[in-house]
Amino acid sequence: MITISLCMIVKNEENVIARCLDSIENFVDEIIIVDTGSTDTTKEIAKGYTDKIFDFKWINDFSVARNYSYSKATMDYILWLDADDVILEEDRRKFKELKQTLDPTVDIVMMKYNVGLDQYNKPTLSYYRERLSRRINNYRWHEPVHEYLELNGKIVNSDICITHKNEGTSSYDRNLSIYEQIISRGKKLSVRGLYYYARELYYHQRYDDAIEYFTKFLDTEMGWVEDNIYACYHLSVCYEYKNDRTNMLNALLRSFKYDNPRAEICCQFGQYYMEASNYESAIVWYTLATQLKKPTDNWGFILHDYWGFIPSIQLCVCYARVGNMQKAIEYNDKAAELKPNDPYVVHNRRYFEACLAI
């Protein structure tokens, strides 16, 4: 059976760190906490789980801090978590089994990261991350923000999920600020940096700036295919907010350069035609979204609602607008199978009941 070092970098996580450690402490052989400047009781709480607590001066570079934490590990494999991550009960069972059965020649284990949850605690956004890595390979973290561990060797996908439960402890502007400090010093962002800086601009509703950097990223022609597709998706949303329909359409069409249609892209096409009251064309795209098979081992971002709920609820609206109430009710029922108490589902159901009562 393999041994595991848990390595974490933390700062002011007193509200969440115990929850995280409680969920994993029985499955790791060593817990290493690197504190980057806490002023609350984070370190005192951590002392209840480990004596391997190290202070590290924060220099606005996540990769440097993570590499320092990895340098303290002594077990066969290293696992990383953020303080607001947890491993839920079903995944703890799977984790225990993985630890007992993992082939020791495996270099990296990818695990799904559920970073957004709906009111039913179902994931709305997930993607794979490199969670478990063989220590002897001396893997290194790269990039100051949205850091990543280099991937090489024997890599396997696991069905274990790490669940992110954000309690609002992190600074909303931190990542954006780090990127802008890099730029202000005259340094160029990497290709990956261009993409993630654009995402930060997008989330801060700086759509003109986001458009500029998503475009710069795509124009490098060096991005990972999954990042290229989602850059096109976010570009289309930026242009939608700006009411620039021509470029919204062009961004969506550009995504086909990289791979087959994704449900997120198809739903954006549907939105494009709905905004023009072209419901027949919208139906084509939303229907296609319902027919696509959701990726299971894809390492890229998956916005789960676009692979079921959103196209169903939008098809309900589209069919109602063209006067096909039977199909409208059918798709509202399909949406209800996924989210039975969603406000849109409930509203539509009441609307149909009122129509049928007339």
Secondary structure, 3 states (H helix, E strand, C coil): CCCEEEEEEECCCCCCHHHHHHHHHHHCCEEEEEECCCCCCHHHHHCCCCCCEEECCCCCCHHHHHHHHHHCCCCCEEEECCCCEECCHHHHHHHHHHHHHCCCCCCEEEEEEEEEECCCCCEEEEEEEEEEEEHHHCCCEECCCCCEECCCCCEEEEEEEEEECCCCCCCCCHHHHHHHHHHHCCCCCCHHHHHHHHHHHHHCCCHHHHHHHHHHHHHCCCCCHHHHHHHHHHHHHHHHHCCCHHHHHHHHHHHCCCCCCCHHHHHHHHHHHHHCCCHHHHHHHHHHHHHCCCCCCCCCCEEHHHHCHHHHHHHHHHHHHCCCHHHHHHHHHHHHHHCCCCHHHHHHHHHHHHHHHC
